Amino acid sequence: MSTDQTASLTAGPTIHCDDVWRAIDHASFAVLAHTNARGEPRSSGVVYAIVDRHLYVTVGPDSWKARQIEDGEAVSVTIPVRRGGILSLLFPIPPATVSFRARAVVHPAGSMAAADLPTALEALVPEERKSRAVLLELVPEGRFVTYGIGVSLSAMRDPVASRALVPVA
C-alpha cells in the first residue's frame, strides 16, 4: 500500500478497537473469502459467534469451506454492520463494514460434541448436527479496515471521512 493510500485510510474517524469489536459483536453475519487449491477466489455468507475475540463458524463436513479451508490458512472476512434504524427501511442506506484478515483454525467434525462449548457457540448448530459439524475458528490479524463505523450517516457519503484502519488488539 502506498503512502498516499495509507494516508487516505487514516484520515477518517479516530476509533478504538473496542468500538470495532462492539460493532462486530452486534452483527452475526459475515462474508468469508479465500482461494481454493487452484487459486480461484471463493466467498460465502456465514453466521458467526464470538468468544474471546475469535469468530466461530460451523460448516457442514461436505461443504466447500470444510474441504478447502486448511488449518493455518489466511482468509478474508467482511462484516456488514446495519446502520440507519428505521431510516434504512425508507432510504437506501448501505451498511457500514468491518473487513480484516484472519487465520483459520480448523476443528474437525466431532470436536463440537466433545468440547465444552460456550453458550454463544451452542446456538450455532442444532444438537443433531454437532457431531458432524466442522468448526472454523477465525483469529483476526493485523488491522481492521472500517467504513462507516464511528461516523454519522451523512458522513458515510465521504469515503475519506468514513474509512479507518484500527489495530485488531
LUMTOR-37976 format. One record per atom (N, C-alpha, C): atom name; x, z, y. Coordinates in steps of 0.05 Angstrom, whole numbers. Example, Ala and Ser with C-alpha at 12.3 -4.5 7.8 and 13.67 -1.06 7.14 Angstrom:
LUMTOR-37976
+----+--------+--------+--------+
!  a !     xx !     zz !     yy !
+----+--------+--------+--------+
!  N !    264 !    156 !   -114 !
! CA !    246 !    156 !    -90 !
!  C !    264 !    156 !    -66 !
!  N !    257 !    142 !    -45 !
! CA !    273 !    143 !    -21 !
!  C !    258 !    157 !      1 !
+----+--------+--------+--------+
This chain:
LUMTOR-37976
+----+--------+--------+--------+
!  a !     xx !     zz !     yy !
+----+--------+--------+--------+
!  N !     17 !      0 !    -23 !
! CA !      0 !      0 !      0 !
!  C !     18 !      0 !     25 !
!  N !     12 !    -17 !     43 !
! CA !     28 !    -19 !     67 !
!  C !     23 !      5 !     86 !
!  N !     41 !      8 !    105 !
! CA !     38 !     29 !    125 !
!  C !     13 !     26 !    141 !
!  N !      6 !      1 !    148 !
! CA !    -19 !     -4 !    163 !
!  C !    -43 !      3 !    146 !
!  N !    -43 !     -3 !    120 !
! CA !    -66 !      4 !    103 !
!  C !    -68 !     34 !    101 !
!  N !    -46 !     48 !     97 !
! CA !    -46 !     77 !     95 !
!  C !    -56 !     89 !    121 !
!  N !    -47 !     79 !    144 !
! CA !    -56 !     90 !    170 !
!  C !    -86 !     86 !    173 !
!  N !    -96 !     62 !    165 !
! CA !   -125 !     58 !    168 !
!  C !   -141 !     76 !    150 !
!  N !   -131 !     83 !    127 !
! CA !   -145 !    101 !    109 !
!  C !   -145 !    130 !    119 !
!  N !   -124 !    137 !    133 !
! CA !   -121 !    165 !    141 !
!  C !   -133 !    169 !    169 !
!  N !   -144 !    148 !    181 !
! CA !   -155 !    151 !    208 !
!  C !   -184 !    162 !    207 !
!  N !   -195 !    166 !    184 !
! CA !   -223 !    175 !    181 !
!  C !   -226 !    205 !    184 !
!  N !   -247 !    216 !    172 !
! CA !   -252 !    244 !    175 !
!  C !   -231 !    262 !    162 !
!  N !   -228 !    285 !    173 !
! CA !   -210 !    305 !    161 !
!  C !   -227 !    323 !    143 !
!  N !   -224 !    319 !    117 !
! CA !   -239 !    335 !     98 !
!  C !   -220 !    347 !     78 !
!  N !   -228 !    368 !     65 !
! CA !   -213 !    383 !     46 !
!  C !   -221 !    375 !     18 !
!  N !   -203 !    379 !     -1 !
! CA !   -210 !    372 !    -29 !
!  C !   -234 !    387 !    -39 !
!  N !   -239 !    412 !    -29 !
! CA !   -262 !    427 !    -37 !
!  C !   -288 !    413 !    -29 !
!  N !   -288 !    400 !     -5 !
! CA !   -311 !    384 !      4 !
!  C !   -317 !    361 !    -15 !
!  N !   -295 !    348 !    -24 !
! CA !   -299 !    326 !    -42 !
!  C !   -309 !    336 !    -69 !
!  N !   -298 !    357 !    -79 !
! CA !   -308 !    368 !   -105 !
!  C !   -337 !    377 !   -103 !
!  N !   -345 !    387 !    -80 !
! CA !   -374 !    394 !    -76 !
!  C !   -391 !    369 !    -79 !
!  N !   -383 !    348 !    -66 !
! CA !   -398 !    322 !    -68 !
!  C !   -399 !    312 !    -96 !
!  N !   -377 !    313 !   -111 !
! CA !   -376 !    305 !   -139 !
!  C !   -394 !    322 !   -156 !
!  N !   -394 !    348 !   -150 !
! CA !   -410 !    367 !   -165 !
!  C !   -440 !    363 !   -161 !
!  N !   -448 !    352 !   -138 !
! CA !   -476 !    348 !   -132 !
!  C !   -486 !    321 !   -144 !
!  N !   -468 !    304 !   -153 !
! CA !   -476 !    279 !   -166 !
!  C !   -473 !    284 !   -196 !
!  N !   -482 !    264 !   -212 !
! CA !   -479 !    266 !   -241 !
!  C !   -473 !    238 !   -253 !
!  N !   -473 !    218 !   -237 !
! CA !   -469 !    190 !   -247 !
!  C !   -443 !    179 !   -235 !
!  N !   -428 !    165 !   -252 !
! CA !   -403 !    152 !   -243 !
!  C !   -400 !    125 !   -256 !
!  N !   -383 !    108 !   -244 !
! CA !   -375 !     83 !   -257 !
!  C !   -347 !     88 !   -267 !
!  N !   -343 !     84 !   -293 !
! CA !   -317 !     87 !   -306 !
!  C !   -306 !     60 !   -311 !
!  N !   -281 !     55 !   -303 !
! CA !   -269 !     28 !   -306 !
!  C !   -242 !     31 !   -319 !
!  N !   -235 !     11 !   -336 !
! CA !   -209 !     10 !   -348 !
!  C !   -204 !    -19 !   -357 !
!  N !   -182 !    -24 !   -370 !
! CA !   -178 !    -51 !   -382 !
!  C !   -177 !    -48 !   -412 !
!  N !   -186 !    -70 !   -425 !
! CA !   -185 !    -69 !   -455 !
!  C !   -157 !    -77 !   -464 !
!  N !   -154 !    -79 !   -491 !
! CA !   -128 !    -85 !   -502 !
!  C !   -117 !   -113 !   -493 !
!  N !   -135 !   -131 !   -486 !
! CA !   -126 !   -157 !   -476 !
!  C !   -122 !   -157 !   -446 !
!  N !   -125 !   -134 !   -433 !
! CA !   -121 !   -133 !   -404 !
!  C !   -145 !   -141 !   -387 !
!  N !   -168 !   -144 !   -400 !
! CA !   -192 !   -152 !   -386 !
!  C !   -206 !   -127 !   -375 !
!  N !   -216 !   -130 !   -350 !
! CA !   -229 !   -106 !   -337 !
!  C !   -256 !   -100 !   -350 !
!  N !   -262 !    -75 !   -353 !
! CA !   -288 !    -66 !   -363 !
!  C !   -297 !    -42 !   -346 !
!  N !   -323 !    -40 !   -342 !
! CA !   -334 !    -17 !   -329 !
!  C !   -362 !    -11 !   -339 !
!  N !   -370 !     13 !   -337 !
! CA !   -398 !     20 !   -344 !
!  C !   -405 !     46 !   -330 !
!  N !   -431 !     50 !   -328 !
! CA !   -441 !     75 !   -316 !
!  C !   -441 !     97 !   -337 !
!  N !   -434 !    121 !   -328 !
! CA !   -434 !    144 !   -346 !
!  C !   -446 !    168 !   -331 !
!  N !   -456 !    187 !   -347 !
! CA !   -465 !    212 !   -336 !
!  C !   -444 !    233 !   -344 !
!  N !   -437 !    250 !   -325 !
! CA !   -415 !    269 !   -329 !
!  C !   -424 !    297 !   -323 !
!  N !   -407 !    316 !   -333 !
! CA !   -409 !    344 !   -326 !
!  C !   -381 !    352 !   -317 !
!  N !   -379 !    372 !   -300 !
! CA !   -353 !    382 !   -290 !
!  C !   -348 !    410 !   -301 !
!  N !   -324 !    414 !   -311 !
! CA !   -315 !    441 !   -319 !
!  C !   -286 !    443 !   -310 !
!  N !   -280 !    463 !   -294 !
! CA !   -253 !    467 !   -283 !
!  C !   -240 !    442 !   -271 !
!  N !   -256 !    428 !   -255 !
! CA !   -247 !    404 !   -240 !
!  C !   -238 !    381 !   -259 !
!  N !   -248 !    381 !   -283 !
! CA !   -245 !    358 !   -301 !
!  C !   -273 !    347 !   -305 !
!  N !   -276 !    321 !   -307 !
! CA !   -302 !    309 !   -313 !
!  C !   -303 !    303 !   -343 !
!  N !   -326 !    308 !   -355 !
! CA !   -330 !    304 !   -383 !
!  C !   -353 !    284 !   -387 !
!  N !   -348 !    265 !   -405 !
! CA !   -367 !    244 !   -411 !
!  C !   -369 !    243 !   -441 !
!  N !   -393 !    241 !   -452 !
! CA !   -396 !    237 !   -480 !
!  C !   -405 !    208 !   -485 !
!  N !   -393 !    197 !   -506 !
! CA !   -399 !    169 !   -513 !
!  C !   -403 !    167 !   -543 !
!  N !   -418 !    147 !   -551 !
! CA !   -422 !    142 !   -580 !
!  C !   -396 !    133 !   -593 !
!  N !   -391 !    139 !   -618 !
! CA !   -366 !    132 !   -631 !
!  C !   -362 !    102 !   -634 !
!  N !   -383 !     87 !   -633 !
! CA !   -381 !     58 !   -636 !
!  C !   -382 !     43 !   -609 !
!  N !   -382 !     58 !   -587 !
! CA !   -383 !     46 !   -561 !
!  C !   -356 !     34 !   -553 !
!  N !   -356 !     15 !   -535 !
! CA !   -331 !      3 !   -526 !
!  C !   -313 !     24 !   -514 !
!  N !   -325 !     44 !   -500 !
! CA !   -308 !     65 !   -488 !
!  C !   -293 !     81 !   -509 !
!  N !   -307 !     88 !   -531 !
! CA !   -295 !    104 !   -552 !
!  C !   -274 !     87 !   -567 !
!  N !   -279 !     61 !   -569 !
! CA !   -260 !     44 !   -584 !
!  C !   -236 !     36 !   -567 !
!  N !   -239 !     34 !   -541 !
! CA !   -217 !     22 !   -525 !
!  C !   -203 !     41 !   -506 !
!  N !   -215 !     63 !   -498 !
! CA !   -201 !     82 !   -481 !
!  C !   -184 !    100 !   -498 !
!  N !   -158 !     99 !   -494 !
! CA !   -140 !    114 !   -510 !
!  C !   -132 !    140 !   -496 !
!  N !   -124 !    160 !   -513 !
! CA !   -115 !    185 !   -502 !
!  C !    -91 !    181 !   -484 !
!  N !    -92 !    192 !   -460 !
! CA !    -70 !    189 !   -441 !
!  C !    -72 !    165 !   -423 !
!  N !    -92 !    148 !   -427 !
! CA !    -95 !    124 !   -411 !
!  C !   -105 !    130 !   -383 !
!  N !    -96 !    114 !   -364 !
! CA !   -106 !    116 !   -336 !
!  C !   -132 !    100 !   -334 !
!  N !   -152 !    112 !   -322 !
! CA !   -177 !     99 !   -317 !
!  C !   -184 !    102 !   -287 !
!  N !   -204 !     87 !   -278 !
! CA !   -213 !     90 !   -251 !
!  C !   -242 !    100 !   -251 !
!  N !   -248 !    118 !   -233 !
! CA !   -275 !    130 !   -231 !
!  C !   -285 !    127 !   -203 !
!  N !   -309 !    117 !   -200 !
! CA !   -323 !    116 !   -174 !
!  C !   -349 !    130 !   -176 !
!  N !   -354 !    149 !   -158 !
! CA !   -379 !    165 !   -159 !
!  C !   -395 !    159 !   -133 !
!  N !   -419 !    147 !   -136 !
! CA !   -436 !    144 !   -113 !
!  C !   -448 !    171 !   -106 !
!  N !   -448 !    178 !    -80 !
! CA !   -459 !    204 !    -71 !
!  C !   -482 !    197 !    -53 !
!  N !   -506 !    203 !    -62 !
! CA !   -530 !    196 !    -47 !
!  C !   -531 !    210 !    -19 !
!  N !   -537 !    194 !      1 !
! CA !   -539 !    204 !     28 !
!  C !   -566 !    195 !     40 !
!  N !   -574 !    208 !     60 !
! CA !   -597 !    199 !     76 !
!  C !   -624 !    212 !     70 !
!  N !   -625 !    228 !     49 !
! CA !   -651 !    242 !     43 !
!  C !   -674 !    223 !     43 !
!  N !   -695 !    230 !     57 !
! CA !   -720 !    214 !     58 !
!  C !   -715 !    187 !     72 !
!  N !   -696 !    186 !     91 !
! CA !   -690 !    161 !    104 !
!  C !   -680 !    140 !     85 !
!  N !   -667 !    148 !     63 !
! CA !   -657 !    128 !     44 !
!  C !   -680 !    114 !     29 !
!  N !   -704 !    126 !     30 !
! CA !   -727 !    113 !     18 !
!  C !   -739 !     92 !     37 !
!  N !   -733 !     94 !     62 !
! CA !   -744 !     76 !     82 !
!  C !   -725 !     54 !     92 !
!  N !   -699 !     61 !     91 !
! CA !   -678 !     43 !    101 !
!  C !   -657 !     39 !     80 !
!  N !   -644 !     16 !     81 !
! CA !   -622 !     11 !     61 !
!  C !   -597 !     26 !     68 !
!  N !   -596 !     52 !     62 !
! CA !   -573 !     68 !     67 !
!  C !   -555 !     69 !     42 !
!  N !   -531 !     58 !     44 !
! CA !   -514 !     58 !     20 !
!  C !   -505 !     86 !     14 !
!  N !   -498 !     91 !    -11 !
! CA !   -487 !    118 !    -17 !
!  C !   -459 !    120 !     -7 !
!  N !   -450 !    145 !     -3 !
! CA !   -422 !    150 !      2 !
!  C !   -409 !    147 !    -25 !
!  N !   -383 !    145 !    -26 !
! CA !   -369 !    143 !    -52 !
!  C !   -343 !    159 !    -52 !
!  N !   -337 !    167 !    -76 !
! CA !   -311 !    180 !    -82 !
!  C !   -299 !    165 !   -105 !
!  N !   -275 !    154 !   -101 !
! CA !   -261 !    139 !   -122 !
!  C !   -234 !    153 !   -127 !
!  N !   -225 !    151 !   -152 !
! CA !   -200 !    163 !   -159 !
!  C !   -190 !    153 !   -186 !
!  N !   -164 !    157 !   -190 !
! CA !   -151 !    151 !   -215 !
!  C !   -153 !    177 !   -232 !
!  N !   -157 !    173 !   -258 !
! CA !   -158 !    196 !   -276 !
!  C !   -144 !    190 !   -302 !
!  N !   -134 !    210 !   -314 !
! CA !   -121 !    208 !   -340 !
!  C !   -142 !    216 !   -361 !
!  N !   -146 !    199 !   -381 !
! CA !   -166 !    204 !   -402 !
!  C !   -154 !    221 !   -424 !
!  N !   -168 !    241 !   -432 !
! CA !   -162 !    257 !   -455 !
!  C !   -185 !    252 !   -475 !
!  N !   -179 !    241 !   -498 !
! CA !   -200 !    234 !   -517 !
!  C !   -202 !    256 !   -538 !
!  N !   -226 !    268 !   -540 !
! CA !   -232 !    288 !   -560 !
!  C !   -248 !    273 !   -581 !
!  N !   -238 !    271 !   -606 !
! CA !   -252 !    254 !   -626 !
!  C !   -279 !    264 !   -634 !
!  N !   -294 !    246 !   -647 !
! CA !   -320 !    253 !   -657 !
!  C !   -318 !    278 !   -674 !
!  N !   -338 !    296 !   -670 !
! CA !   -339 !    321 !   -685 !
!  C !   -326 !    344 !   -670 !
!  N !   -310 !    339 !   -650 !
! CA !   -297 !    361 !   -635 !
!  C !   -317 !    376 !   -619 !
!  N !   -340 !    364 !   -611 !
! CA !   -360 !    378 !   -595 !
!  C !   -374 !    399 !   -612 !
!  N !   -379 !    393 !   -637 !
! CA !   -394 !    412 !   -655 !
!  C !   -377 !    436 !   -660 !
!  N !   -350 !    432 !   -663 !
! CA !   -332 !    454 !   -669 !
!  C !   -326 !    472 !   -645 !
!  N !   -327 !    460 !   -621 !
! CA !   -318 !    474 !   -598 !
!  C !   -340 !    493 !   -587 !
!  N !   -331 !    512 !   -572 !
! CA !   -350 !    530 !   -557 !
!  C !   -354 !    517 !   -530 !
!  N !   -375 !    501 !   -527 !
! CA !   -378 !    485 !   -503 !
!  C !   -391 !    500 !   -480 !
!  N !   -382 !    496 !   -456 !
! CA !   -395 !    508 !   -433 !
!  C !   -423 !    495 !   -430 !
!  N !   -441 !    509 !   -417 !
! CA !   -469 !    500 !   -413 !
!  C !   -470 !    473 !   -401 !
!  N !   -453 !    467 !   -382 !
! CA !   -454 !    440 !   -369 !
!  C !   -450 !    418 !   -389 !
!  N !   -434 !    422 !   -409 !
! CA !   -429 !    402 !   -429 !
!  C !   -451 !    401 !   -451 !
!  N !   -462 !    424 !   -457 !
! CA !   -483 !    425 !   -477 !
!  C !   -506 !    406 !   -470 !
!  N !   -512 !    404 !   -444 !
! CA !   -535 !    388 !   -436 !
!  C !   -530 !    358 !   -438 !
!  N !   -505 !    349 !   -441 !
! CA !   -499 !    321 !   -442 !
!  C !   -508 !    307 !   -467 !
!  N !   -509 !    321 !   -489 !
! CA !   -514 !    308 !   -514 !
!  C !   -535 !    324 !   -530 !
!  N !   -555 !    310 !   -541 !
! CA !   -574 !    324 !   -558 !
!  C !   -560 !    336 !   -583 !
!  N !   -570 !    357 !   -593 !
! CA !   -557 !    372 !   -616 !
!  C !   -551 !    353 !   -639 !
!  N !   -569 !    336 !   -646 !
! CA !   -566 !    318 !   -669 !
!  C !   -544 !    298 !   -666 !
!  N !   -534 !    293 !   -641 !
! CA !   -513 !    273 !   -637 !
!  C !   -486 !    286 !   -632 !
!  N !   -485 !    313 !   -630 !
! CA !   -460 !    326 !   -623 !
!  C !   -438 !    322 !   -644 !
!  N !   -445 !    321 !   -669 !
! CA !   -424 !    318 !   -689 !
!  C !   -412 !    289 !   -690 !
!  N !   -426 !    270 !   -677 !
! CA !   -417 !    242 !   -677 !
!  C !   -405 !    234 !   -650 !
!  N !   -411 !    248 !   -629 !
! CA !   -403 !    240 !   -602 !
!  C !   -373 !    244 !   -597 !
!  N !   -362 !    224 !   -583 !
! CA !   -334 !    226 !   -573 !
!  C !   -335 !    237 !   -545 !
!  N !   -318 !    256 !   -539 !
! CA !   -317 !    269 !   -513 !
!  C !   -293 !    258 !   -498 !
!  N !   -298 !    247 !   -474 !
! CA !   -276 !    238 !   -457 !
!  C !   -273 !    258 !   -435 !
!  N !   -250 !    269 !   -432 !
! CA !   -243 !    287 !   -410 !
!  C !   -227 !    271 !   -390 !
!  N !   -237 !    270 !   -366 !
! CA !   -225 !    254 !   -344 !
!  C !   -212 !    274 !   -325 !
!  N !   -185 !    272 !   -323 !
! CA !   -170 !    291 !   -306 !
!  C !   -161 !    275 !   -281 !
!  N !   -173 !    281 !   -258 !
! CA !   -165 !    267 !   -234 !
!  C !   -136 !    270 !   -227 !
!  N !   -124 !    249 !   -216 !
! CA !    -96 !    249 !   -208 !
!  C !    -93 !    238 !   -180 !
!  N !    -72 !    247 !   -166 !
! CA !    -65 !    235 !   -140 !
!  C !    -84 !    243 !   -118 !
!  N !    -98 !    222 !   -107 !
! CA !   -115 !    227 !    -84 !
!  C !   -143 !    215 !    -89 !
!  N !   -163 !    228 !    -77 !
! CA !   -189 !    217 !    -76 !
!  C !   -190 !    196 !    -53 !
!  N !   -203 !    174 !    -56 !
! CA !   -209 !    156 !    -35 !
!  C !   -239 !    159 !    -29 !
!  N !   -245 !    169 !     -6 !
! CA !   -274 !    174 !      0 !
!  C !   -284 !    154 !     21 !
!  N !   -309 !    150 !     20 !
! CA !   -323 !    133 !     40 !
!  C !   -349 !    147 !     47 !
!  N !   -352 !    156 !     71 !
! CA !   -377 !    168 !     80 !
!  C !   -380 !    198 !     74 !
!  N !   -360 !    210 !     63 !
! CA !   -360 !    239 !     59 !
!  C !   -350 !    253 !     84 !
!  N !   -366 !    271 !     95 !
! CA !   -358 !    286 !    119 !
!  C !   -363 !    271 !    145 !
!  N !   -379 !    250 !    144 !
! CA !   -386 !    235 !    168 !
!  C !   -416 !    231 !    170 !
!  N !   -426 !    226 !    194 !
! CA !   -454 !    221 !    198 !
!  C !   -462 !    194 !    186 !
!  N !   -488 !    191 !    181 !
! CA !   -497 !    165 !    171 !
!  C !   -490 !    142 !    189 !
!  N !   -493 !    146 !    215 !
! CA !   -486 !    125 !    234 !
!  C !   -456 !    118 !    234 !
!  N !   -439 !    138 !    229 !
! CA !   -411 !    133 !    228 !
!  C !   -403 !    117 !    203 !
!  N !   -420 !    117 !    183 !
! CA !   -414 !    101 !    158 !
!  C !   -413 !     71 !    164 !
!  N !   -423 !     63 !    187 !
! CA !   -421 !     34 !    194 !
!  C !   -393 !     26 !    201 !
!  N !   -376 !     45 !    207 !
! CA !   -349 !     40 !    215 !
!  C !   -330 !     47 !    192 !
!  N !   -319 !     27 !    178 !
! CA !   -302 !     33 !    155 !
!  C !   -278 !     51 !    162 !
!  N !   -265 !     47 !    184 !
! CA !   -242 !     64 !    191 !
!  C !   -250 !     93 !    195 !
!  N !   -273 !     98 !    207 !
! CA !   -282 !    125 !    212 !
!  C !   -293 !    138 !    187 !
!  N !   -300 !    122 !    167 !
! CA !   -313 !    133 !    143 !
!  C !   -295 !    138 !    119 !
!  N !   -271 !    126 !    119 !
! CA !   -253 !    129 !     97 !
!  C !   -234 !    152 !    100 !
!  N !   -227 !    164 !     78 !
! CA !   -206 !    185 !     78 !
!  C !   -192 !    186 !     52 !
!  N !   -167 !    194 !     53 !
! CA !   -151 !    199 !     29 !
!  C !   -148 !    229 !     28 !
!  N !   -155 !    241 !      5 !
! CA !   -154 !    270 !      2 !
!  C !   -140 !    277 !    -24 !
!  N !   -119 !    294 !    -23 !
! CA !   -106 !    302 !    -48 !
!  C !   -126 !    315 !    -67 !
!  N !   -123 !    309 !    -93 !
! CA !   -142 !    318 !   -113 !
!  C !   -142 !    349 !   -115 !
!  N !   -118 !    361 !   -112 !
! CA !   -118 !    390 !   -114 !
!  C !   -103 !    402 !    -91 !
+----+--------+--------+--------+
